[in-house]
Amino acid sequence: MKFSRKDFLKASAGMAAFAAIPGKSAFASSTVADINVPKPVSNGKPKRGISLYSYKNDLYTSMTLEDCLADMSSMGAYGLEILANGHVKDYPNPTDEWVEYWYSLLNKYSIIPVEYGHWVDSRLHEGRELTTKESYDSLVRDIKVAHKLGFTVMRTKLGVIDEKLTPVKNWQEFIKMALPVAQEHNVVMCPEIHQPTALKSEMVDEYVEFIEKNNTKNFGLNIDFGVFQSKENMMRIPGIEIEPSKPEDLIPLIPYIYCCHAKFANMTDDLVEETHPYEEIIKVLVDQKYDGYMMSEYEGDDHNEIPGYVPDQLRRQHLMMKRYLGEV
Amino acid sequence: MLEKQNIQSRDFKNVLEGGEIVGFQIPFRATYYRGLWLTQLRPATVTVDGEKFEGNQITWTINGKKYEQVELANYPDVNWNIQDLAIFTVRKPGGLKLGLHDIEVQFHFSASYLPPRMDTGLFQNTFNRRLVLIG
């Protein structure tokens, strides 16, 4: 049978209405009130977590979602980042049964849903950019899924228009439109500051200005530690001069940072990471009483042929971070 | 769980329709780190033992629903999750002979967070595997 787009939308709407019939499921699709939703810890200190991105070589081939959460828990890395359209079954419409399973896993392993990675795919349609309304609709869809799964921070990846990763021109319009929806669902949308962008840059200034102008707690920053990577290890882009940021450049941004990506490439047998200044970064975050999570993001050699290679790298990194945090 | 390789061996088989072998199918997983909206996909080509198939010779089946390649651009709300396989069904009357085959799958996808110059060009787009067809 041929299925037109219109038929598809009609069928989807029908399914949604069915799912909303009261008493049809123990889990009401619009609320998470009756289940225990683990909340982020707020103690005035940086905390450890892991982005499931790190497990990409093992997840679904040698490890299940449950294996990954168990692995994190065993490292005391309780903060979780997911990438919604890789890790949420049936995204963007997870079933009630899956959502129940999700919370059962989080509670079983004491995992806290912190950051929800998602994209506003500006080039979703070949040959044209998304309109402001389409971008807004995409944001709203993800805000609702993030909230349903208990997340409070969103890593909102915007489409870019050039080599410097300048976001699409209408970003302020659709983000502003989505602020009330984000507030209603208790989430903060955070673009990721990632090399080649520096912390001291026009782009970051523009984000901060937007936050101040709108006096909002629903838009902030995610800092990827790759911005501190040693120059010789940074990506090379023809015509673009990249300078590593300094850990102290974080200080004026602390009020706007809701999550960090603890990017790393290789943990040595001496348990150090030689291309990112972890000791200095963590010292700044501790001194400034940064109250968010650092999500491990492994981006070294794949070693796809060795199952469990990255979990070992993660363990090494977490012992290093425990030391710098004064946990051991 | 899924096999490490992109091209999966389980359910690599000839396809029967009304008692006739009308082609063959190749289950495939994306090793990208996130799922893709169908509109982000670009048409695939499949090459088996040097014979190339493309365009309307190939359909994609995702979560049980079949799409002609030209239809992919109509589904911005349907996501191909990395947990799920896409099954390429290739039209070839008589199908493939039993035994070993060298398979190549090629496709591209759009990534808006990369500079426009790299939109469909940064990630691996050619995948090879030698598989045995047993039926």
Interface residues (C-beta under 8 A of the other chain):
Chain A: F3 S4 R5 F8 L9 S12 Y53 K56 Y60 T61 S62 T64 L83 N85 G86 V88 K89 D90 Y91 P92 G117 W119 V120 D121 S122 R123 L124 H125 E126 K157 L158 G159 V160 I161 D162 E163 L165 N304
Chain B: M1 L2 E3 K4 R29 Y33 R34 G35 L36 W37 T39 Q40 R42 K65 A73 N74 Y75 P76 D77 V78 N79 N81 I82 Q83 S110 A111 S112 Y113 L114 P115 P116 R117 D119
